[in-house]
Amino acid sequence: MAVFRSKSESETEAIGEAFARGLPDGAVVAMYGELGAGKTAFVRGMARGMGIDCRVSSPTFTIVNEYPGKRELIHFDMYRLSSADELFDIGWEDYLARGAVCAVEWSENVSDAFFGDEIPVRIEKCGEGERIITIGEKTSC
């Protein structure tokens, strides 16, 4: 387990960048955190850490954004889904089979879609602009 304290969006991105540098292809990152916690900022950093140079935005309305580069990042937002069945309907297993890194926001909405080898990332608000980012296990402010 690793715990980080971020005091800004740019620090959250930097933590995501460092995290992604050592992330193997095919990894699934299950992200948890309330609305506005900084999940998308973390994924922006992940993209940079993976050598991806393009605009990263939340896939809230599209459900999935794909970012090609030296390595591939597939960014999911499960906020609007009510079950893992909906995720399987859009081809979850096909995405996994591609060997890309998959970052999944609002993972609690599709928890039964994971196979136990996902890497949990929890981002918790701890005051104005401050976040606790826990990679591996749950913690609190």
N, C-alpha and C positions, 0 to 999 in steps of 0.2 A: 504494500500500500504506500502511496505517495500523497502527501498533502501540501498544497500550495496556497498562498494568500496572494490575491490580486487586488490592486487598488485602482485599476483602470481597465478600460477595454483593450488598450494596447498591451498591457501586461497579461491579460487573459489570452490574447492572440499569441504572445511570445511563449506562454506555457504550452499552448496547443502546438506551436511550431516545434519546440524542443521534444515534446512527447512523440510527434509523428515521425521524427527523424529515425527513430529506432523501431518503428512499427513495421511488422512484416506484412507483405502483400497477403491479402485474404483475411486480414484481421477485421473483426466486427467490434465497433466501439458503441456501446449502449449508453446514451447520454440521458441524464436526469437533471431536472431543475425547473423551477417555476418560470412562468412567462417573464421574459426580460432578464433572465439570470446571466445570459452570456454564452449560451450554447452555440449559436451561429458564429460569434466572435472566436470561440475556441476552434471551430471547424475552419474558419478563415486562416487561422494560424497553422492548423494541420495541413492545409493545402500548401502553404508556403514551405513547411517542413518537408513536404513530399516533392518539392520542385515544381509545383503547379503554379503557373503565373496567369491567372485570370480572375475575374470578379466572382467572388463567392457570396451568394445571397441565400436567404432562407427559402426552402422549398415548401412553405406552408400551403400554397395554393396548387403547386404542381405535384406535390408529394415527393418527387425525386428530382435531384439535379445531378448531372454527371459532369465530372471535371477530368478531362484527359490531360496527360502531361508525361513526364518521365515515368510516372506511376499514375494509376487511375484511382480517383476518389469518387465514391458514390455517396451522396448526401440525402438522407431521408428525413422527412418531418412527419411524424405520426400523429400530430395534434388532432387532425380531423378524422382519424380512423378510430373505430370503436372496438376493433378486435384484430387478432392476428390473421383471421380468415381473409380480411380485406387486404392485408399485406401479401398473403400468398396469392390472392387473385391478381395482383399487379406484377407477379413474377419474382417474388422474393428469392426463391431457390435458384432461378436463373441468374439473378444478380450475384448471389453468393458464389455460383459456379465460375464466374468470370475471374475470380482471384483478385479483385480490386479491394481496396480498403473501404469498408462501409461504415459511415458515421450515421447513427440513428438518434435523432432528437425525439423526445417524448416516448422513450422506450417502454415506460410503464403501461402505455396503451396497447402494446403488442408483446408483452413479456413472454408469452407462450410460443413466440416465433423463434426464440433463441435456443441454442443447443447446449448451453452451459460453458462455452469457451469464449464468450464475449468479454470484452474489457469494459467494466463499468466506469463511467466518469460522472461524478455528481458535482454540480455547481450550485452553491447556496449563497443567497444574498445575506450579507452580514452588516448592513448599514449602507449609507450613501456611497455607492460606487465600489464598495468592498465586497469581495467574493472569497469563499473557501472552495477550492477545487480539489476534489479527492479522486484519485485514480486507483481503482482496485477495491475499495470498500467504502462503506458509508461512515460519515462523521458529521458533526454539527458545529455550528459557530460557538 
